[in-house]
Amino acid sequence: MFRCTTPVAAIAVLALAACGEQPERAPTAPTAPTAAAPATEVTPATLRLEGAARRLARALDDAGFRARLHARLQGSKYPEGKIHLQRTYGKGNPGELRALARLNAEPEASADSALGALPQLEVYLPVPTHRARWQGDRNLLVATAAKDYDVPVAFDLNGGRHLLDPTRPPETPVLAVVPVETNFDAPAVRPQVTCSDDSCSGGSGGGSAPFIPGLYMTKASFVQDFEGWLKGTPELEVHVLGQKGSSDSLVKYQCAGEHRPNPYNWNGNTSWNGTVLLFGQSEMNTYHVTHPNETFRLVFMEDDDTECVMKIDPNRWKTFVTAIGSFYRDMTGAIDTGSTRKYIAAGKSLRKLLSALASFILTNDDLIGTAMEDKIVNEFRAGYNWVLKADNNVTNGWVYLEMR
């Protein structure tokens, strides 16, 4: 179920399988990169959050406190049943602050000060089967980790401290206390979710829509899901970036993702087949008229905050784009050929800056990669024609793109 603090066992990650070979082309795809081995020590950032998890765990030993939390999670309108820790148990909610302090045998001012000194935190059951199974009983751990794949520190309801495997959740339901990834200032409607004993999935969204000509993705494969289990369900997105005005900056023109309407609705996972529109032909035509000879860029993200809003440090972005460009002579963009036999091809992308407001970043989204044509990177995988390249020229996945 879970492991005690001493000693900490080393946690190994198996190397991902080698990629296949495209029969009609001589070069073969390299072995997919091995995921970095997770840390085996608690990070300082996670240590800082332990107090919040411990306080909540000890308070949850009380049946009444536990029942109220369970009701709040069940009634939450935010994805995965999330609630905001400080807003629920801070001075803005004096009744619950009083209960939290009493059950931890400390003054209210001390409890409120301790929570107020921490980053904004959210509380939820990130594992779908845990969420379906936990009914407010004592069989629960309260865990925290500052970042994806940090070693989670967990507390049982007696206050006992345990370290969890960052790559795999325990059987015991886990309540996460983690840095906020949700915009709690925006109204939200919790998506309908269907769970069984071993699976849980969101609605497909969208409904039927008329066919729109344009650039479609029909297949995708990723080397990982880019989200640690304590951070919940990954939300993968494809952002279409192009030149902003006459500047050297890139700005979003379209996005496909889990909460987008059809035909842009895409609930992707590590191995996906289907049909999703990435950039409509009319949108593409308008872009080319406004920006002659300019390519657009397809960027794949794991969204940690706001739907279809890229939140990545601009300096990291510029470093990434510059480095990738130097590897491949800036052939990192895409363009509609405009020929009778329509297809999407690689083209030069010289725009290095990202039009983004860093002040709005709650947490950085995970950059999975920018899509590049396989013949440009000289990596081929059967059934795919574009490769996702990330920091340090790492291959993070493969997709099949076509004009329809």
N, C-alpha and C positions, 0 to 999 in steps of 0.2 A: 504493500500500500504506500508507505512513505518511509523515509530514512531518517535516523537520528543525526544530530549535528556532528558527532565524532564517531569514527573518522569519516571524512568525505571521500567517497569512492570516485575514481576517475571515470568519466563518462565518454564512451567511444561512439563515434558516428561512422557508419559504414560508408564506404565510397560509393558514389552513384555509378550505375552501370554505364559501360561504354556505349557511345552512340552508334547507330547503325551506319550502313554504307549505301550511297546512292549508286545503283548498278551502272547507270549510263554515264557516270562521271568518274574520272580516275581518282581525284583526291577523296579522302575519307574524312569524316568528322572526327575531331579529337575526342578523347574521353571527357565526359562532362566533369567539371571541376568538383572536387570533393568539398562538401560543406565544411566550414571551419569547425574544429572540435569545440564544443561548448566549454565555458569556463567551469572550473571545479571549486572556485572560491567565491564567496559572496563579495560583490563589488561595494565600494564605499557608498555609491548612490543608493543601492538597495538597503544597506545597513541603516541609512538615514530614514527609510520608510518603515522600518521594523516596528517602531513604537505605535504607529497608527494601526497596523495589522494586529499587534498584540492587544491593544486596548479593545478593538472591536471583537476579537476572539473571546476575551475574558467576559465582556458584556453579554456575548451571545450564549454564555452558559445559563443565563436567566431566560426562562421559558417565555415570559411576556415580551422581553426585548427581542427575542428570536422571532416570535410570531409577528411582531410589528415589521421587522426587517423583511421577513418572507412576504408579507402582504405588499410592502413597497416594491419589491422586486417583481412580484406578479403583476402589479398595477402600472409599472413603468411603461411609458409610451416610447422610450428610446430603444434603439437596436440592442438585442440580446438582454433586455431587461435591466439596463444600467441605471444607477442612481449616483448622485454627486455626494461624496463623503462629507465634505465640510458644510455643504448646505443642509444636509440631513442631520448632522450631529454637532454642528457648531452653534455659536451664539444666536444665529438667526432662527434656530429651533430650540428654544430654551428647555422644553420638556425633555427632549431626547439628549441634549447636552447634560442635563441634570442626571438622567439615568446612566449615561455613559460614565460620568465622573463617579457616581455612587458605586457602580458595579466594579470600578477600578480603584476604589478607596482613595480618591484624590479630590482636591477642590475643583469646582467647576472652572475657575479661572485657569488652573494648571492644564486641564484637559483642552480647553479652548485655545490656550496659547500654544500648546504642543501641536494641535492640528493646524492652527493658523500659520505656524512657521514652516509648514511643509508645502511642496508644490500642490496644485489642485489635483485631487484624486477622485477616481470613480470606483464604484463597487458593483460587482456582478459575478455571475457564474459563467465563466467563459467556455466551458466544455458543454456542448449541447446535451449529452446524455446526463451529465450532472444536473443541468438546469431542469431537465424533465423529471429527474428522480428525487431531488431534494424537496422535502415537504415541510421544512421547518423543524426537523428533528436535530438531535445532538451529533449525528454522524456527519461532521463537517470540519474542514480545515479552512483557516483564513490565511491566504498567502499574498506575498508582495514580491515584486521584482521591478527594477527601474526601467530596464530595457529588454527587448526581445533576446531570448537565450541567456539572460543572466540567470544564475542559480536562484530559484525562488525560495524564499524563507517563509515557512508556514508555522502556524500556531494552532494547536488543538484547543478545545474550549476550556481546558484546565490551565492554559497558558504555556504548555510544553512546546519547545522550539524544535523544528525539524527542517531539514533541507530536502527539496524535491528535485527530481530529474527534470532539467529544463527542456528535454526533448520529448518527454512522454508524461501525460498526467497520471496520477494515481487512481486507484479504484474509488477511494473516498472522495465525495464531492468537495470541490475547492471553490471558496469564495475569494475572488481576486480583489486586492486593493492596489490599484496601479495608477500611474499618471494619466490624467484626462486625455482622451482621444475624441471625445464627443462634444459637440457644440450644444451645451445645455441651455444656452440663451435663445436658441432657435426652437420653434415648435416642432415637434416630431410625432410621427405616427409609427408605432412599433409594427414591423412587418409581420404578417401571419406566418407562423412556423409550424411545421408538422414533424413530430419526433416519433421514433420507435425505440426499441431497446438498444439498437446499435447504430442508429442514424438519425440525423436531424437536418432539415434543409429548408431554405426560405422559398417563397413563392417565385415562380418564373418571371412574373411581372409582364407588363406591356400589353398582352393580348395580340391579336392578329393586326397586321398593318399592310397597306398596299406596297407593292414592290417599288423601291427607289433605286435607280441606277447609281453606281458608284463603286468605291473600294470596299471589298468585303474580306473578312477573315473567316476561314472555315475550319481551322485546326490550330491548336496551340499545345505546346508541351514545355513545362518549366522544371528546372532542376530541384526546386523546393517551393513551399508555399509562402515563404518570406514573412511568416508571422509565427512567433512562439505561441504555444498552446495557452499560456496564461493571458495572452493578449486577444484571445477570441478568434473569431472567424476572419480569415483574410478577405479583403475586398480588392480585387484586381481591376485595374482600369487601363484603357488605352487613350492617351491624349494625342490629338493631332495639333502640332505646333507649327506656326508659320511666322513670317516676318510681320512685325508690328509697325504699321505705317511705313515710313522710309528709314526707320531706325535700324540699329544693329541688334535689336532685341527680338526674341521669340515670344509669341503670345498664343494662348489656346484658341483654336478655331472649332474644335469638336471633341467630344469625349464619349466613349462607350464604357459602360459599367453596370453594376448590379442594379442600381436604382434608376437607371435611365429608361425612358419609354422605348418601345420597339420603333424602328429596327435597330436602335442603338443599345438595347438591353443585352448585357453580357454578364452572366454569372459564372465566371471562369474559375477553373481550379488547375491543379498541376498537370492534368491531362484532359483536354477538352476537344470536342468535335461539335460543330453546329454551324450556324450562319449568323453573323452580326455585321451590320454596316458600320464602317469606321469613318468614312468621309463621302458624302453624297456627291454625285457628278455635278449638280448645279452649284453646290458649295465650292467644289474644286474649280469649276469654270470661273466663278466670281473671284476666287483667290488669284487665279492666273491672270485675269484681266487687270486686277488691281496691282499685282506683283509679278510682272512679266519675268520669265526666266528664273523665278525663285522656286526652290523645292519646299516641301513641307517635311516635318519630322514626326515619326511615330514613336512615342515614348510610353513604355509600360511601367506602371507604378503599383505598389501595394499601398492603398490609401489608409492613413492612420488618423484621419481627422474629418475633413469635410468633403462630401461627395463631389468628385470631378473638379476639385480645386487642387492644383499642384502646390505642395508645400515642401520645398526643398531649399536648403541654404544656397543662395545665389552664387557664393564663392565656390562651393563644392560643385555646383552645376557647371560653372565656367571652366574649372579645372578638368572636370570629366569630359566635356565637349572638346576642349582644346587637345587633350591627350588622345581621345579616340580619333579626332581629325588628323592628327599627325601620323597615326598608324596607317590610315587608309586614304591619304591625300584628300581629306574632307569629303569623300564620297559617302557621306553618312545620312543623306536625306533621301527622299522619294519623290517621284514625279510621274504623272500620267503621260504616257508617250504621245497620246493624241493621234496615233496611227489608226488605220482601219482595223488592224489586229490589235485591239486595245490591251495593254497590260501596264503594270506598274513597274518602274525601273529605278535603279539608284541614280542619284544626282548629287552635285556638290551642295553642301550646306555650310555657308560661311557665317551664319549668325551665331554668336558665342554667348550672348547674354540672355537671361531669362527674366521676363517681365513679371515680377512677383513682389509682394509686400511681405518681407520677412517678419514684420511686427505682428502679423496675423497667425504666425506659425505656432500651433500648440505643440505638435511633435512633428519631426521631419518624416515625410512619407518615405517608404523604401523604394529606391530607384532600381527596378528590375533590369531595365536596359533600353537602349534605343535600337529600333529595328533596322537591320542592314541586309542588303541583298546577299545571298550566299556566295555568289561569284566574286563579290568584292572582298569578302573576308576569307575566301577560299576554304570554307567549311561547308560540307554538304551532309544533309541528313534526309533519308528517304521519306517522302511524303510532305516535306516542308521546303520553302524557298527563301525565307528570310530568317536571320539569326539575331537574337537579342544580345547585345554587347553591353557590359556594365563596366564599373571601375576596374582599372588594371587590365583592361581588355579581356575580362572574364566572360565566358559564354554562360548566360543564365536561362536560355530557352530557345525555342524554334517556333515559327508560325508559318501558316500558309496564307498568302494574300493573293487576291485576284480581282480584276475589274469585271463587273457584270453590267 
